[in-house]
Amino acid sequence: MLYPYKMMPVYKDYIWGGHNLRKLGKSIPDGQVAESWELSGISGSESKIANGPLKGQVLTEVIRRYGRLVLGDKFASEKINAGLPVLLKFIDANDRLSIQVHPDDEYAVECEHGKMGKTEMWYIIDAKPEASVFHGFSEGYDKGRIRDCILKYKHGGLYREVKVKKGDVVFVPAGTVHALNDGLVVAEIQQHSDLTYRLFDYDRTDAAGKKRPLHINKALDVLDYKNRKALYKGLTVCYDKIVTKYLALSEYFCVRQLEGNGTPVELFAEGSFSAFMFITGEAEIMYDTEKLHVDALETVFIPAYMGSYKIDGEFSALQIFIPDSVMDVYASLMEEGFSSEEIFNCIAGAENLCVPLKTAV
C-alpha cells in the first residue's frame, strides 16, 4: 500500500490562535484554530490518512504494519512514535505565544522518560507589517543577570526581538529561548517531540480562568545563553524543470522549497520517506496510473519505497526529508558551485555540521 498519503490534520485551539489559516484558504473547522498538526505520531494526536485504500487509518499503525517500506531503513526499527522522526504543523499566531524553550535529546532522554528533544524551524507563510519573533536574549545580559530576571519574573526587555517577513526562515535549535509574536502564520518543521518549557505566558488565563503552567526550573536547566543566528535565506538551485531552494540541512531534518511552474517534475522515493507541505497554489501528484490533487496548506507523505512519481502544477511547497547521509546533500551543493561559507551562512542548521564536514574534505 505505497502511494502518496494526503494527511488528515489534527487541530488545536490554544488561546493565542485565530482564523488566519481559513483566510489563507485552508479548510478547517468553525471556531478558533491555533495549530494544524499535519504529520504527527504523538499519542492522542496521531495523523490519519485522508485518501486511497488506507483512508481513515492512523499513519503510525500503517508504519508499524509496513515498516521500512513506509519509513525507510533508517527509522523503521525505532519504537518511539513508531519511528516517525518529525512533527509538522501549520501555526496561526494570531496572538503572541508564550516565551519558551525546548530541551535537547540528551536532557529529554534522561529527564523526560526517554523522549526526543526538539530542534525546530519556522517558514513564514504570512506576516503583518513589522512582525517579529523572540530568539535568544537582548544584548547586555549575561548568564547571571538572565537567570536573576527570570527568577524575579522580570521579563521586559530580556529577549532579542527579530523582525520577520513572508518567506523568511527561522531556525530554533534546542536550548534557544524563543516565541512567535502576533500576526504570523508559519509552517513549523520540528523533531517529533511535544516537550515545551514555558518561561512566561503574559499572565493570560484560559476560558476557565486558569493560567497555563510555567516550567521555570526545567527551562533554566536547558537554556543556551549564547545567541544563535536566527534568519536564513536559503540557497537556490535551478534544475532542468524546477527551481529548488535549500532552506535547512541538519541531522534532524532537511528542508527544500520547490517552485512548480506548470511542468511535470519526476521525483523518486528510493529508501527515504519525505513529506510535502504545500504553501501556495495547487498541484497534482501522479503515481502509477493515479492522480492526487493537492491544495495550498495541505500535506502529503511520500512512503520511502514508493518509487517514481511526478508533481505537476503551479505551486510552492516545502519538502521535508532526512537523507541517509546529510553530508551527501552538502556535497551536492558544493558540486553546484556553493562554497562552505555560503552553505553555513545561508542554510539553517548547516553551521552545526561545520567541524565534521571540514574534517572530511
C-alpha positions as CSV (number, residue, x, y, z in Angstrom):
1,M,0.0,0.0,0.0
2,L,2.6,2.5,-1.1
3,Y,1.1,5.7,-2.6
4,P,1.1,9.4,-1.7
5,Y,-0.8,9.7,1.6
6,K,-2.6,13.0,2.0
7,M,-2.7,13.7,5.7
8,M,-5.8,14.5,7.8
9,P,-4.9,17.3,10.2
10,V,-5.4,17.4,13.9
11,Y,-6.5,20.8,15.1
12,K,-5.5,22.6,18.3
13,D,-7.4,25.6,19.7
14,Y,-4.9,27.2,22.1
15,I,-5.7,30.6,23.5
16,W,-3.5,32.5,21.1
17,G,-5.0,31.1,17.9
18,G,-7.3,32.8,15.3
19,H,-8.9,32.4,11.9
20,N,-6.0,33.1,9.6
21,L,-5.5,29.6,8.3
22,R,-9.0,29.8,7.0
23,K,-8.4,33.2,5.5
24,L,-5.4,31.8,3.6
25,G,-7.7,29.1,2.1
26,K,-7.3,26.1,4.4
27,S,-10.4,24.1,5.0
28,I,-10.7,24.0,8.8
29,P,-13.5,23.6,11.4
30,D,-15.5,26.5,12.6
31,G,-14.1,28.4,15.5
32,Q,-10.6,29.4,16.5
33,V,-7.6,27.3,15.4
34,A,-4.1,27.8,16.7
35,E,-2.3,24.8,15.2
36,S,-3.0,22.3,12.4
37,W,-0.9,19.2,13.1
38,E,-0.2,17.9,9.7
39,L,2.1,15.0,10.4
40,S,2.1,13.6,13.9
41,G,2.6,10.4,15.8
42,I,2.1,12.0,19.2
43,S,-0.2,9.8,21.4
44,G,-3.7,11.2,21.2
45,S,-2.9,13.4,18.2
46,E,-1.9,10.8,15.6
47,S,-2.4,11.7,11.9
48,K,-4.8,9.7,9.7
49,I,-4.6,9.1,6.0
50,A,-7.2,11.0,4.0
51,N,-7.2,9.2,0.7
52,G,-6.9,5.9,-1.1
53,P,-7.1,2.3,0.2
54,L,-5.8,3.3,3.6
55,K,-8.2,6.2,4.0
56,G,-9.1,6.7,7.7
57,Q,-6.2,4.6,9.0
58,V,-3.7,6.0,11.5
59,L,-0.3,6.6,10.0
60,T,1.7,5.2,12.9
61,E,-0.3,1.9,12.6
62,V,0.5,1.8,8.9
63,I,4.1,2.4,9.7
64,R,4.1,-0.5,12.2
65,R,2.4,-2.7,9.6
66,Y,4.6,-2.0,6.6
67,G,7.8,-0.8,8.4
68,R,10.8,0.1,6.2
69,L,8.6,0.2,3.1
70,V,6.9,3.3,4.5
71,L,9.5,4.9,6.8
72,G,12.8,3.6,5.3
73,D,15.6,1.6,6.8
74,K,17.0,4.5,8.9
75,F,14.0,4.8,11.2
76,A,11.9,1.6,10.8
77,S,13.5,0.0,13.9
78,E,12.7,2.9,16.2
79,K,9.9,2.4,18.7
80,I,9.1,6.0,19.9
81,N,6.2,7.4,17.8
82,A,6.5,4.3,15.5
83,G,9.9,5.8,14.4
84,L,8.4,8.9,12.9
85,P,11.2,11.5,13.4
86,V,9.4,14.8,12.5
87,L,6.3,16.6,13.6
88,L,4.9,19.1,11.0
89,K,2.4,21.9,11.8
90,F,0.8,25.0,10.3
91,I,0.5,27.6,13.1
92,D,-1.7,30.7,13.3
93,A,-0.1,33.0,15.8
94,N,-3.0,35.4,15.9
95,D,-1.8,36.5,19.4
96,R,1.7,36.1,20.8
97,L,2.8,32.7,22.0
98,S,4.4,32.0,25.4
99,I,8.1,32.6,25.8
100,Q,9.6,29.1,25.9
101,V,12.5,26.7,25.3
102,H,12.8,23.1,24.3
103,P,15.3,20.5,25.6
104,D,17.9,18.7,23.6
105,D,17.9,14.9,23.1
106,E,20.3,14.2,25.9
107,Y,18.2,16.1,28.5
108,A,14.9,14.6,27.2
109,V,16.1,11.1,27.3
110,E,17.4,11.5,30.9
111,C,14.7,13.6,32.4
112,E,11.6,13.1,30.2
113,H,11.3,9.3,30.2
114,G,13.3,8.7,27.0
115,K,11.5,11.2,24.8
116,M,13.0,13.1,21.9
117,G,14.3,16.7,22.3
118,K,13.2,19.5,20.0
119,T,15.0,21.5,17.4
120,E,12.6,23.3,15.0
121,M,12.4,25.6,12.0
122,W,9.8,28.2,11.0
123,Y,8.9,29.1,7.4
124,I,7.0,32.4,7.5
125,I,3.9,31.9,5.3
126,D,2.3,35.3,6.1
127,A,3.2,38.2,8.4
128,K,1.7,41.5,9.4
129,P,3.9,44.6,8.8
130,E,6.7,44.8,11.4
131,A,6.0,41.3,12.6
132,S,8.6,39.8,14.9
133,V,9.8,36.8,16.9
134,F,11.8,36.4,20.0
135,H,15.0,34.5,19.5
136,G,17.7,34.5,22.2
137,F,18.5,37.3,24.7
138,S,19.0,41.0,24.4
139,E,22.5,42.4,24.3
140,G,24.0,43.3,27.7
141,Y,22.5,40.3,29.6
142,D,25.0,37.8,30.9
143,K,24.0,34.4,32.3
144,G,23.7,35.6,35.9
145,R,21.5,38.5,35.0
146,I,19.3,36.4,32.8
147,R,18.7,33.9,35.5
148,D,18.1,36.6,38.0
149,C,15.5,38.3,35.8
150,I,13.7,35.0,35.1
151,L,13.5,34.0,38.7
152,K,12.3,37.5,39.7
153,Y,9.7,37.4,36.9
154,K,11.2,40.5,35.2
155,H,10.9,39.6,31.5
156,G,10.6,43.1,30.0
157,G,13.4,43.8,27.6
158,L,15.1,40.4,28.3
159,Y,14.5,38.8,24.9
160,R,16.0,39.6,21.5
161,E,13.4,40.7,19.0
162,V,13.9,39.8,15.4
163,K,11.9,41.3,12.6
164,V,10.5,38.8,10.1
165,K,8.5,38.9,6.8
166,K,6.8,36.5,4.4
167,G,9.2,33.9,3.1
168,D,11.8,34.1,5.9
169,V,13.3,31.1,7.6
170,V,13.9,31.0,11.3
171,F,16.0,28.2,12.9
172,V,15.5,27.4,16.6
173,P,18.0,24.9,18.0
174,A,17.1,23.1,21.2
175,G,18.0,25.3,24.2
176,T,17.2,28.6,22.3
177,V,14.6,30.8,24.1
178,H,12.0,31.8,21.6
179,A,8.5,32.8,20.8
180,L,6.3,33.7,17.8
181,N,4.8,37.1,18.3
182,D,1.3,38.1,17.0
183,G,0.4,38.4,13.3
184,L,2.2,35.4,11.9
185,V,1.2,32.3,10.1
186,V,4.1,29.7,9.8
187,A,4.9,26.2,8.8
188,E,6.8,24.6,11.6
189,I,9.1,21.7,11.0
190,Q,10.5,20.1,14.2
191,Q,11.8,17.0,15.8
192,H,9.0,14.6,16.8
193,S,8.5,15.9,20.3
194,D,5.9,17.7,22.4
195,L,8.3,19.0,25.1
196,T,7.9,22.7,25.8
197,Y,9.1,24.6,28.9
198,R,7.3,27.9,29.4
199,L,9.2,30.8,30.9
200,F,6.5,33.5,30.6
201,D,2.9,33.5,29.3
202,Y,1.9,37.1,29.9
203,D,-0.3,36.2,32.9
204,R,-3.1,35.0,30.5
205,T,-5.9,32.9,31.6
206,D,-7.9,30.3,29.6
207,A,-11.7,30.0,29.2
208,A,-11.9,28.6,32.8
209,G,-9.9,31.5,34.2
210,K,-6.8,29.4,34.8
211,K,-3.2,30.4,34.0
212,R,-1.2,27.9,31.9
213,P,1.6,26.3,33.9
214,L,5.2,27.5,33.7
215,H,8.3,25.3,33.8
216,I,10.9,27.6,35.2
217,N,13.3,25.0,36.7
218,K,13.4,22.8,33.7
219,A,13.8,25.8,31.4
220,L,16.8,27.0,33.4
221,D,18.3,23.5,33.1
222,V,18.2,23.6,29.3
223,L,18.7,27.3,28.3
224,D,21.5,28.1,26.0
225,Y,22.7,31.6,27.0
226,K,24.6,32.1,23.8
227,N,22.7,33.8,21.0
228,R,22.5,31.9,17.7
229,K,21.8,33.1,14.1
230,A,18.1,33.4,13.6
231,L,17.4,34.1,10.0
232,Y,18.4,32.2,6.9
233,K,17.8,33.0,3.2
234,G,18.5,29.6,1.7
235,L,20.4,28.7,-1.5
236,T,18.7,28.3,-4.8
237,V,19.5,25.6,-7.4
238,C,17.8,25.8,-10.8
239,Y,17.3,22.3,-12.1
240,D,16.0,21.5,-15.6
241,K,12.3,21.7,-14.8
242,I,12.0,23.2,-11.3
243,V,13.5,25.8,-9.0
244,T,14.6,24.4,-5.7
245,K,15.8,26.4,-2.6
246,Y,17.6,24.6,0.1
247,L,16.4,26.0,3.5
248,A,17.6,23.6,6.2
249,L,20.3,21.0,6.4
250,S,20.7,19.2,9.8
251,E,20.8,15.8,11.4
252,Y,17.2,16.3,12.5
253,F,15.6,17.3,9.2
254,C,16.4,18.8,5.8
255,V,14.0,21.2,4.0
256,R,14.0,22.4,0.5
257,Q,11.4,24.6,-1.2
258,L,10.1,23.6,-4.6
259,E,8.5,26.1,-7.0
260,G,6.4,24.4,-9.6
261,N,5.9,26.2,-12.9
262,G,3.3,24.0,-14.6
263,T,5.8,21.5,-16.0
264,P,5.7,17.9,-14.5
265,V,8.7,17.1,-12.5
266,E,9.7,13.5,-11.8
267,L,11.0,12.6,-8.3
268,F,12.0,9.3,-6.7
269,A,11.4,7.6,-3.3
270,E,14.1,5.1,-3.1
271,G,14.6,4.3,0.6
272,S,13.8,7.5,2.4
273,F,10.4,9.0,3.2
274,S,9.6,12.6,2.6
275,A,6.7,15.0,3.2
276,F,5.4,17.9,1.2
277,M,3.8,20.9,2.9
278,F,2.1,22.9,0.1
279,I,2.3,26.6,0.8
280,T,0.6,28.2,-2.2
281,G,-1.1,27.2,-5.4
282,E,-2.3,23.7,-6.3
283,A,-0.7,20.6,-7.6
284,E,-1.3,17.0,-8.9
285,I,0.9,14.2,-7.7
286,M,0.9,11.4,-10.4
287,Y,1.9,7.9,-9.5
288,D,1.2,4.6,-11.3
289,T,-2.0,5.5,-13.2
290,E,-3.4,7.6,-10.4
291,K,-3.5,11.3,-9.6
292,L,-3.8,13.1,-6.3
293,H,-5.0,16.7,-6.2
294,V,-3.4,18.9,-3.5
295,D,-4.3,22.4,-2.5
296,A,-2.4,25.1,-0.5
297,L,-1.9,24.3,3.2
298,E,-2.3,20.6,2.7
299,T,0.4,18.0,3.5
300,V,1.3,14.8,1.7
301,F,3.5,11.9,3.0
302,I,5.6,10.0,0.4
303,P,6.5,6.4,1.6
304,A,10.1,5.5,1.5
305,Y,9.9,2.9,-1.2
306,M,7.1,4.3,-3.4
307,G,9.4,4.6,-6.4
308,S,8.8,7.1,-9.2
309,Y,6.2,9.9,-9.0
310,K,5.6,13.2,-10.7
311,I,4.4,16.6,-9.4
312,D,2.6,19.0,-11.7
313,G,1.1,22.4,-11.2
314,E,1.9,26.0,-10.2
315,F,2.7,25.8,-6.5
316,S,5.2,26.4,-3.8
317,A,5.9,23.5,-1.4
318,L,8.3,22.6,1.4
319,Q,9.8,19.1,1.0
320,I,10.9,17.7,4.3
321,F,13.3,14.7,4.2
322,I,16.1,13.0,6.2
323,P,18.7,11.5,3.9
324,D,20.9,8.6,4.9
325,S,23.8,11.0,4.8
326,V,23.4,14.7,5.3
327,M,27.0,15.0,4.0
328,D,25.8,13.8,0.6
329,V,23.4,16.7,0.4
330,Y,26.2,19.0,1.4
331,A,28.5,17.6,-1.2
332,S,25.8,18.0,-3.9
333,L,25.6,21.7,-3.0
334,M,29.4,22.0,-3.3
335,E,29.1,20.4,-6.7
336,E,26.6,23.1,-7.7
337,G,29.3,25.7,-7.0
338,F,28.5,26.9,-3.5
339,S,31.3,27.4,-1.0
340,S,31.2,26.0,2.5
341,E,30.8,29.6,3.8
342,E,27.7,30.1,1.7
343,I,26.2,26.9,2.8
344,F,26.8,27.5,6.5
345,N,25.6,31.1,6.4
346,C,22.5,30.6,4.2
347,I,21.1,27.2,5.1
348,A,19.6,26.7,8.6
349,G,21.3,24.1,10.7
350,A,24.3,23.7,8.3
351,E,26.7,25.5,10.6
352,N,26.4,22.7,13.1
353,L,27.8,20.4,10.5
354,C,30.9,22.6,10.0
355,V,33.5,20.7,12.0
356,P,32.9,17.1,10.8
357,L,32.4,18.3,7.2
358,K,35.5,20.3,7.0
359,T,37.5,17.4,8.5
360,A,36.1,15.1,5.8
361,V,37.1,17.3,2.9
